[in-house]
Amino acid sequence: MLFPSHNKQLIFARMMSKFEHDNVVPYKHSDLSKKKQVADMFDSIAHRYDFLNRFLSAGIDVQWRKKAIGYLKDIKPQKILDVATGTADVALMTEKMLHPASIIGIDISDGMLEIGRKKIREKSLEPIIQLYNGDSADIAYPDNSFDAVTVAFGVRNFQQLEKGLSEILRVLRPGGKLVVLEFSRPKTFLIKGFYNFYMKSISPNIAKIFSKNKTAYAYLDESIQKFPEGKNFTSILQNVGYKNIVNKPLSLGICSIYCGTK
C-alpha cells in the first residue's frame, strides 16, 4: 500500500519509541499526563514567568529570541504559527521584526495565554495576533496553513516530541520554515560546571522565592538534561521529514537555534 509522503512520516513518528525526555514530568508522584502536569505548572507560575525569564537569564533571553526570529527574514512569512506561545513574547517580537499579516499562538496553559492576551491588547495588536488553547500533538489547522512556525523553549515540554514535530510539518506550507529555540548543554568544562551548579542549585531556589514554585525550575533543569539536543535533535528533524536543517549554538552552548524547511 502506498502512502503520501507526510503520512509515512507521521506513521514513522508514531512508531518510534519514546525518548527519555518524553517521560520527564514536573510532579513525579502525580498520575496526570505530562501535558496536564506541564499545563498546571505553567498556570501556577504564569504571573511571574516573564520576570523570572529576564531575571534568571540576565536579559539575554531577549537576544536569543531576536536571533531565532531573524532566521525567518529570508522567507518573509505572512502567516505564522507560534507553538507553546506562553505569554506571547515571541509572537509580539515577531510582529515587531517581520510585520506579518497574521500570527496564531497556541499553548496548553490558560494562565500563560491570559497574560499574553493582556500584552497584545495593550499594544492594540488583536487584529494581527490571536492566542488559543492548543496542543502541539493535535494542531487544529489544515495542512499547509502556515508560512512559518516558531517554538521557543517549548519542544522540551511536548508530551510526544516526534508527533509534535510531525504535526508542525503538516501545517507548514511547502517551502515553509520551522524555527526552534531551546536550551542546550554547554560542552566546555568550566562553563558546563558553572551551568550545572546554576541550574540545579541557584535557579530553583530563586524561583521558589519569587514564584513559590521550586518544582517548576527543578523540572526545567531535568528536562534540559534529558532533552535530545544538538545533533540528536537535528537527526529527529531529519527523520520526521524536515530539510535544510541548521543548528546554531548560542552563548557558549547554553541555548540553540534549530531550523528546518518543508
N, C-alpha and C positions, 0 to 999 in steps of 0.2 A: 504493500500500500504506500502511495506517495503522499507526503505531507508538504504544505507550504513551508518555506524555509524557516519562518518565525515559529510556526507550530513545532517544528523539530527542535528549535532552540528551547522553547518553553518546556517541552516534554523532557529534554535533557536536563534542564534545571530542576525539574520536579523529581527526577530520578536520582539526582546527586544526593549523597549523604550529607547530613548537616555538618557545618563547620563548628568547631568548639565555641566560637563566638556566638553562634545562634542560641546556645544554652546559657549564656551569661545573663542573669536577671538581677534586678535591684534588690528583691526581697527573697532570699533563698528558701525561707520556710513557708512561702506562700504557694498555694495551689493554682493561683491565677496564671494565665498565659503570659509570655514575655510582653506581648503587645499591651495587655491590660496593665501589667505592672509598670511598664515604661510610661504609659499614659497617666497613671495615678501619680507616679514620681514627678513628672513634669508639671502636673496640676499643682502639686504641693510646693514647688519651688518657683512657679511662674512669676510671682510678684517680685522675686529677687534675681531672676535669671539674667537679665541684661546687665545689672550692676555687677554680679559675680563674674560674668564673662569679661567685662572690662577690667575688673579688679585683679582677677586671678591671672590674666594674660598680660597685665600691664598695658592694655590697649592695643597690643599687636594683632589681636584677632580681627580688628577693623581692616588692617592692611592685608591680612590673609584673604578676607572676603573680596576686597578690591582686586587683588591679583587673580583670584579664581574667576570673577565675573569678566575680567579682561580677556579671558580665553574665548569669550563668545563674540568679541567685536568683529571678527572676520566674517561671520555669517549673518550679521545684522538681523538677529531674530526679532520677529514681531509678535509672536505668541509663545509665551514661556510658562513652564510649569516649575514651581518650586516645591519639591517634596521635602517633608519634615521641616516645614517653613518656620515653625516655632513662633517667635514674636515678630516675624516678618522682616528681620534685619536684612537678609539677602534680597528679598523682594523689593524693599524700599531702595536699597543701594543699586539694584539692577535698573530700576525705573530711572534713577538719577543719572546713571552712567550710560545706559543704552537707549532709553526712551522708546521702549516697545509699545505696541498698541494695547497689549493685554498681558497681565501676569496673573496666573492662578496659583495660589498657595494652598497646600493640603498638609494636615497634621492630625495626629490621633489625640492630642491634648487640647481639650476645650479651654483650659485655663490659659495656655500659651496663645491660642488663637484670639481669645478675648483681648489680651494685651496688644497683640498685633493689629487687630481691627481698630483699637483706640489710636494707635500711632498713625494708621492710614487715614483715619478721619481727621486727625489734627493737621495733616498735610493736604487734605481735600483730594485724596487720590482714589476714592472709592470707584470712580468710573473706570480706572485702569487696573487696580489691584483688588482682587476678591479672594477671601480666605474661606476654606471649607474644611470640615472634619473629613479626613480621608486617609486611607491606608495604602502604603506602597505595594502591598501584595494584591490589591484589587483596585486599580485606578479607574475611576468612573468616567472615563472618556474613551471615545472611539480610537481605533488605530490611526496613526499618522496625524494626530491632532496638534502637535506642538513642534515649533522650530528648534527649541532647546529645552533642556531640563537641568535644573540645578539641585544639588543636595549638599548642604553644609552641615557637617557634624551630625549627620543623621543615619548614614548607612550602618553604623555600628548598632543602631537600635532596631534595625529591621529584624523581625522575627524569623523571616526566611530570606537570607541575603540574595541568593540567586533568583528566587521568584520575584523579589522586588526589582532587581536589575532587569529581568526579562519583561516585566510589566512596563518599566520605563522605556525599554527598547520598542515595545509595541506601540506606545503612544507617540513616539518620536516620528517625524516625517523622514523619508529617505533624505540623507544629507544633513539631518539634524544632529545636534551635538549634546552629549551629556557631560556636565562638569561636576565633579565630586570634590569637596573639600573635607578632609578628615584628618584627625590626629594620627600620628605615626610614632615610631620609637627611634630615638636618636641612636646612631651607631658608634659615635666617638666615645671612648671610655669615660672621660671626665664628664662630658655633657650627659651621657647616659646615667651615670651615678647620681648627679645632682637632680636630673629629671625624675628618676625613680623615687628619690627621697621627697621631692616636692609633691609628686602626685600621691604618694602613699601616706605621707605624714602631714604636710603643711596644708595642701588644698582641702582635704576633707574636714580638717579642724577649723579652718577659716570659714568654710561653707556652713559648718554647724553653728558658728557664732551668728552669721548673718541670715541664714535661711532656716535654721533649726532642723536641717536635714543632712546629717553627715553621710547617711546611706547613699544619697544620690551621687556624691562625689567620690565615694569609695567604688561605686558601680562604674563611674567614669573611668577610673584607673583600670579596673579589671577588664572592662570592655575594650579598652585600648590594647592591653597586654594580649588579649586573645584574638584580636581582630587580624585577619589575613592581609596585612598591609604590604606595600611595596610591590615587588614582582609577583607575589601571590595574588594580590588583588588585580593586577593587570592581567594575569592569566585567567582569572574568573571572568573579567570583562570580555576577554577574547573568546572564551568558551561559550559565553552566553550569546555572542554574536556581534559585538562592537568591533569597529575597525579604527585604524589610525590612532592607536592608543598612546597616550602621553602620561608620564608620571614625573611630576616636578616636586621634589622635596623643598620645604621652606624652613627657615630659621633653624638650621643645623639638624634638620630631620624631625623636628617636633611636630610638624604638620606637613601634609602633602596634598597636591592637586592632581587629580586624575581626570583625563578627558578621553572620550571615545565617540565615534560617529556611527550613524546608521547608514 
